[in-house]
Amino acid sequence: MAKHVQLHVRLGEPDWTKHTYARTEPGAGLMLLGSVQRGQQRGALAQKDDGTYVMVVGDYEMPLNQHQIRAALQSGRTAPPRTTWSTRKPSNTVPVVVIKKRRVVSATA
């Protein structure tokens, strides 16, 4: 019996652009939705013209369990958005700079 692997779905363009490129040619047959993780495999989540969901990595398409994907999308059981690094606001204080004078050694002959 196969072990049940949970799917993690993230929706949005910033997620699928890490795994594949935008299909701009007419008749491409894919609508890119986000990213999906199945165990250790990660890729872009796409829906084909016939309504089936696939995981896309580059040009390679892997079929997904349609029931699990539909359940994840309908229940809103998607992974939380990734946390972004907080941008620190520039501080209004001027940094303190300490200049230490070096000793000068005179060479006496």
MODELLER restraints for C-alpha pairs under 7 A, 6 or more apart:
rsr = mdl.restraints
at = mdl.atoms
rsr.add(forms.Gaussian(group=physical.xy_distance, feature=features.Distance(at['CA:5:A'], at['CA:38:A']), mean=6.45, stdev=0.5))
rsr.add(forms.Gaussian(group=physical.xy_distance, feature=features.Distance(at['CA:5:A'], at['CA:39:A']), mean=6.11, stdev=0.5))
rsr.add(forms.Gaussian(group=physical.xy_distance, feature=features.Distance(at['CA:6:A'], at['CA:38:A']), mean=6.36, stdev=0.5))
rsr.add(forms.Gaussian(group=physical.xy_distance, feature=features.Distance(at['CA:7:A'], at['CA:36:A']), mean=6.71, stdev=0.5))
rsr.add(forms.Gaussian(group=physical.xy_distance, feature=features.Distance(at['CA:7:A'], at['CA:37:A']), mean=5.64, stdev=0.5))
rsr.add(forms.Gaussian(group=physical.xy_distance, feature=features.Distance(at['CA:7:A'], at['CA:38:A']), mean=4.91, stdev=0.5))
rsr.add(forms.Gaussian(group=physical.xy_distance, feature=features.Distance(at['CA:8:A'], at['CA:36:A']), mean=5.55, stdev=0.5))
rsr.add(forms.Gaussian(group=physical.xy_distance, feature=features.Distance(at['CA:8:A'], at['CA:37:A']), mean=5.01, stdev=0.5))
rsr.add(forms.Gaussian(group=physical.xy_distance, feature=features.Distance(at['CA:8:A'], at['CA:38:A']), mean=6.70, stdev=0.5))
rsr.add(forms.Gaussian(group=physical.xy_distance, feature=features.Distance(at['CA:8:A'], at['CA:78:A']), mean=6.16, stdev=0.5))
rsr.add(forms.Gaussian(group=physical.xy_distance, feature=features.Distance(at['CA:8:A'], at['CA:79:A']), mean=5.76, stdev=0.5))
rsr.add(forms.Gaussian(group=physical.xy_distance, feature=features.Distance(at['CA:9:A'], at['CA:35:A']), mean=5.81, stdev=0.5))
rsr.add(forms.Gaussian(group=physical.xy_distance, feature=features.Distance(at['CA:9:A'], at['CA:36:A']), mean=4.51, stdev=0.5))
rsr.add(forms.Gaussian(group=physical.xy_distance, feature=features.Distance(at['CA:9:A'], at['CA:37:A']), mean=6.53, stdev=0.5))
rsr.add(forms.Gaussian(group=physical.xy_distance, feature=features.Distance(at['CA:9:A'], at['CA:78:A']), mean=4.83, stdev=0.5))
rsr.add(forms.Gaussian(group=physical.xy_distance, feature=features.Distance(at['CA:9:A'], at['CA:79:A']), mean=5.63, stdev=0.5))
rsr.add(forms.Gaussian(group=physical.xy_distance, feature=features.Distance(at['CA:10:A'], at['CA:34:A']), mean=5.47, stdev=0.5))
rsr.add(forms.Gaussian(group=physical.xy_distance, feature=features.Distance(at['CA:10:A'], at['CA:35:A']), mean=5.15, stdev=0.5))
rsr.add(forms.Gaussian(group=physical.xy_distance, feature=features.Distance(at['CA:10:A'], at['CA:36:A']), mean=6.35, stdev=0.5))
rsr.add(forms.Gaussian(group=physical.xy_distance, feature=features.Distance(at['CA:10:A'], at['CA:78:A']), mean=5.74, stdev=0.5))
rsr.add(forms.Gaussian(group=physical.xy_distance, feature=features.Distance(at['CA:10:A'], at['CA:79:A']), mean=5.57, stdev=0.5))
rsr.add(forms.Gaussian(group=physical.xy_distance, feature=features.Distance(at['CA:11:A'], at['CA:33:A']), mean=5.80, stdev=0.5))
rsr.add(forms.Gaussian(group=physical.xy_distance, feature=features.Distance(at['CA:11:A'], at['CA:34:A']), mean=4.00, stdev=0.5))
rsr.add(forms.Gaussian(group=physical.xy_distance, feature=features.Distance(at['CA:11:A'], at['CA:35:A']), mean=6.31, stdev=0.5))
rsr.add(forms.Gaussian(group=physical.xy_distance, feature=features.Distance(at['CA:12:A'], at['CA:33:A']), mean=6.04, stdev=0.5))
rsr.add(forms.Gaussian(group=physical.xy_distance, feature=features.Distance(at['CA:12:A'], at['CA:34:A']), mean=4.73, stdev=0.5))
rsr.add(forms.Gaussian(group=physical.xy_distance, feature=features.Distance(at['CA:13:A'], at['CA:34:A']), mean=5.99, stdev=0.5))
rsr.add(forms.Gaussian(group=physical.xy_distance, feature=features.Distance(at['CA:15:A'], at['CA:34:A']), mean=5.36, stdev=0.5))
rsr.add(forms.Gaussian(group=physical.xy_distance, feature=features.Distance(at['CA:15:A'], at['CA:35:A']), mean=5.34, stdev=0.5))
rsr.add(forms.Gaussian(group=physical.xy_distance, feature=features.Distance(at['CA:16:A'], at['CA:32:A']), mean=6.99, stdev=0.5))
rsr.add(forms.Gaussian(group=physical.xy_distance, feature=features.Distance(at['CA:16:A'], at['CA:34:A']), mean=4.76, stdev=0.5))
rsr.add(forms.Gaussian(group=physical.xy_distance, feature=features.Distance(at['CA:16:A'], at['CA:35:A']), mean=5.07, stdev=0.5))
rsr.add(forms.Gaussian(group=physical.xy_distance, feature=features.Distance(at['CA:16:A'], at['CA:44:A']), mean=4.58, stdev=0.5))
rsr.add(forms.Gaussian(group=physical.xy_distance, feature=features.Distance(at['CA:16:A'], at['CA:45:A']), mean=6.94, stdev=0.5))
rsr.add(forms.Gaussian(group=physical.xy_distance, feature=features.Distance(at['CA:19:A'], at['CA:43:A']), mean=5.38, stdev=0.5))
rsr.add(forms.Gaussian(group=physical.xy_distance, feature=features.Distance(at['CA:19:A'], at['CA:44:A']), mean=5.55, stdev=0.5))
rsr.add(forms.Gaussian(group=physical.xy_distance, feature=features.Distance(at['CA:19:A'], at['CA:57:A']), mean=5.25, stdev=0.5))
rsr.add(forms.Gaussian(group=physical.xy_distance, feature=features.Distance(at['CA:19:A'], at['CA:58:A']), mean=6.10, stdev=0.5))
rsr.add(forms.Gaussian(group=physical.xy_distance, feature=features.Distance(at['CA:20:A'], at['CA:44:A']), mean=6.66, stdev=0.5))
rsr.add(forms.Gaussian(group=physical.xy_distance, feature=features.Distance(at['CA:20:A'], at['CA:56:A']), mean=6.80, stdev=0.5))
rsr.add(forms.Gaussian(group=physical.xy_distance, feature=features.Distance(at['CA:20:A'], at['CA:57:A']), mean=5.70, stdev=0.5))
rsr.add(forms.Gaussian(group=physical.xy_distance, feature=features.Distance(at['CA:20:A'], at['CA:58:A']), mean=4.53, stdev=0.5))
rsr.add(forms.Gaussian(group=physical.xy_distance, feature=features.Distance(at['CA:29:A'], at['CA:48:A']), mean=5.49, stdev=0.5))
rsr.add(forms.Gaussian(group=physical.xy_distance, feature=features.Distance(at['CA:29:A'], at['CA:49:A']), mean=5.19, stdev=0.5))
rsr.add(forms.Gaussian(group=physical.xy_distance, feature=features.Distance(at['CA:30:A'], at['CA:46:A']), mean=6.06, stdev=0.5))
rsr.add(forms.Gaussian(group=physical.xy_distance, feature=features.Distance(at['CA:30:A'], at['CA:47:A']), mean=5.63, stdev=0.5))
rsr.add(forms.Gaussian(group=physical.xy_distance, feature=features.Distance(at['CA:30:A'], at['CA:48:A']), mean=4.62, stdev=0.5))
rsr.add(forms.Gaussian(group=physical.xy_distance, feature=features.Distance(at['CA:30:A'], at['CA:49:A']), mean=6.35, stdev=0.5))
rsr.add(forms.Gaussian(group=physical.xy_distance, feature=features.Distance(at['CA:31:A'], at['CA:46:A']), mean=5.38, stdev=0.5))
rsr.add(forms.Gaussian(group=physical.xy_distance, feature=features.Distance(at['CA:31:A'], at['CA:47:A']), mean=5.18, stdev=0.5))
rsr.add(forms.Gaussian(group=physical.xy_distance, feature=features.Distance(at['CA:31:A'], at['CA:48:A']), mean=6.40, stdev=0.5))
rsr.add(forms.Gaussian(group=physical.xy_distance, feature=features.Distance(at['CA:32:A'], at['CA:45:A']), mean=6.09, stdev=0.5))
rsr.add(forms.Gaussian(group=physical.xy_distance, feature=features.Distance(at['CA:32:A'], at['CA:46:A']), mean=4.31, stdev=0.5))
rsr.add(forms.Gaussian(group=physical.xy_distance, feature=features.Distance(at['CA:32:A'], at['CA:47:A']), mean=6.54, stdev=0.5))
rsr.add(forms.Gaussian(group=physical.xy_distance, feature=features.Distance(at['CA:33:A'], at['CA:45:A']), mean=5.54, stdev=0.5))
rsr.add(forms.Gaussian(group=physical.xy_distance, feature=features.Distance(at['CA:33:A'], at['CA:46:A']), mean=5.47, stdev=0.5))
rsr.add(forms.Gaussian(group=physical.xy_distance, feature=features.Distance(at['CA:34:A'], at['CA:44:A']), mean=5.73, stdev=0.5))
rsr.add(forms.Gaussian(group=physical.xy_distance, feature=features.Distance(at['CA:34:A'], at['CA:45:A']), mean=5.09, stdev=0.5))
rsr.add(forms.Gaussian(group=physical.xy_distance, feature=features.Distance(at['CA:35:A'], at['CA:43:A']), mean=5.65, stdev=0.5))
rsr.add(forms.Gaussian(group=physical.xy_distance, feature=features.Distance(at['CA:35:A'], at['CA:44:A']), mean=4.20, stdev=0.5))
rsr.add(forms.Gaussian(group=physical.xy_distance, feature=features.Distance(at['CA:35:A'], at['CA:45:A']), mean=4.77, stdev=0.5))
rsr.add(forms.Gaussian(group=physical.xy_distance, feature=features.Distance(at['CA:36:A'], at['CA:42:A']), mean=5.84, stdev=0.5))
rsr.add(forms.Gaussian(group=physical.xy_distance, feature=features.Distance(at['CA:36:A'], at['CA:43:A']), mean=5.64, stdev=0.5))
rsr.add(forms.Gaussian(group=physical.xy_distance, feature=features.Distance(at['CA:36:A'], at['CA:44:A']), mean=5.97, stdev=0.5))
rsr.add(forms.Gaussian(group=physical.xy_distance, feature=features.Distance(at['CA:36:A'], at['CA:45:A']), mean=5.50, stdev=0.5))
rsr.add(forms.Gaussian(group=physical.xy_distance, feature=features.Distance(at['CA:36:A'], at['CA:55:A']), mean=6.95, stdev=0.5))
rsr.add(forms.Gaussian(group=physical.xy_distance, feature=features.Distance(at['CA:37:A'], at['CA:43:A']), mean=6.63, stdev=0.5))
rsr.add(forms.Gaussian(group=physical.xy_distance, feature=features.Distance(at['CA:43:A'], at['CA:55:A']), mean=5.47, stdev=0.5))
rsr.add(forms.Gaussian(group=physical.xy_distance, feature=features.Distance(at['CA:43:A'], at['CA:56:A']), mean=5.41, stdev=0.5))
rsr.add(forms.Gaussian(group=physical.xy_distance, feature=features.Distance(at['CA:43:A'], at['CA:57:A']), mean=5.19, stdev=0.5))
rsr.add(forms.Gaussian(group=physical.xy_distance, feature=features.Distance(at['CA:44:A'], at['CA:55:A']), mean=5.42, stdev=0.5))
rsr.add(forms.Gaussian(group=physical.xy_distance, feature=features.Distance(at['CA:44:A'], at['CA:56:A']), mean=4.92, stdev=0.5))
rsr.add(forms.Gaussian(group=physical.xy_distance, feature=features.Distance(at['CA:44:A'], at['CA:57:A']), mean=6.39, stdev=0.5))
rsr.add(forms.Gaussian(group=physical.xy_distance, feature=features.Distance(at['CA:45:A'], at['CA:54:A']), mean=6.07, stdev=0.5))
rsr.add(forms.Gaussian(group=physical.xy_distance, feature=features.Distance(at['CA:45:A'], at['CA:55:A']), mean=4.96, stdev=0.5))
rsr.add(forms.Gaussian(group=physical.xy_distance, feature=features.Distance(at['CA:45:A'], at['CA:56:A']), mean=6.40, stdev=0.5))
rsr.add(forms.Gaussian(group=physical.xy_distance, feature=features.Distance(at['CA:46:A'], at['CA:53:A']), mean=5.70, stdev=0.5))
rsr.add(forms.Gaussian(group=physical.xy_distance, feature=features.Distance(at['CA:46:A'], at['CA:54:A']), mean=5.42, stdev=0.5))
rsr.add(forms.Gaussian(group=physical.xy_distance, feature=features.Distance(at['CA:46:A'], at['CA:55:A']), mean=6.28, stdev=0.5))
rsr.add(forms.Gaussian(group=physical.xy_distance, feature=features.Distance(at['CA:46:A'], at['CA:56:A']), mean=6.82, stdev=0.5))
rsr.add(forms.Gaussian(group=physical.xy_distance, feature=features.Distance(at['CA:47:A'], at['CA:53:A']), mean=4.50, stdev=0.5))
rsr.add(forms.Gaussian(group=physical.xy_distance, feature=features.Distance(at['CA:47:A'], at['CA:54:A']), mean=6.29, stdev=0.5))
rsr.add(forms.Gaussian(group=physical.xy_distance, feature=features.Distance(at['CA:52:A'], at['CA:66:A']), mean=6.76, stdev=0.5))
rsr.add(forms.Gaussian(group=physical.xy_distance, feature=features.Distance(at['CA:53:A'], at['CA:63:A']), mean=6.79, stdev=0.5))
rsr.add(forms.Gaussian(group=physical.xy_distance, feature=features.Distance(at['CA:53:A'], at['CA:64:A']), mean=6.11, stdev=0.5))
rsr.add(forms.Gaussian(group=physical.xy_distance, feature=features.Distance(at['CA:53:A'], at['CA:66:A']), mean=6.36, stdev=0.5))
rsr.add(forms.Gaussian(group=physical.xy_distance, feature=features.Distance(at['CA:54:A'], at['CA:61:A']), mean=6.05, stdev=0.5))
rsr.add(forms.Gaussian(group=physical.xy_distance, feature=features.Distance(at['CA:54:A'], at['CA:62:A']), mean=5.48, stdev=0.5))
rsr.add(forms.Gaussian(group=physical.xy_distance, feature=features.Distance(at['CA:54:A'], at['CA:63:A']), mean=4.66, stdev=0.5))
rsr.add(forms.Gaussian(group=physical.xy_distance, feature=features.Distance(at['CA:54:A'], at['CA:64:A']), mean=5.31, stdev=0.5))
rsr.add(forms.Gaussian(group=physical.xy_distance, feature=features.Distance(at['CA:55:A'], at['CA:61:A']), mean=5.67, stdev=0.5))
rsr.add(forms.Gaussian(group=physical.xy_distance, feature=features.Distance(at['CA:55:A'], at['CA:62:A']), mean=5.07, stdev=0.5))
rsr.add(forms.Gaussian(group=physical.xy_distance, feature=features.Distance(at['CA:55:A'], at['CA:63:A']), mean=6.38, stdev=0.5))
rsr.add(forms.Gaussian(group=physical.xy_distance, feature=features.Distance(at['CA:55:A'], at['CA:64:A']), mean=6.62, stdev=0.5))
rsr.add(forms.Gaussian(group=physical.xy_distance, feature=features.Distance(at['CA:56:A'], at['CA:62:A']), mean=6.36, stdev=0.5))
rsr.add(forms.Gaussian(group=physical.xy_distance, feature=features.Distance(at['CA:72:A'], at['CA:78:A']), mean=6.44, stdev=0.5))
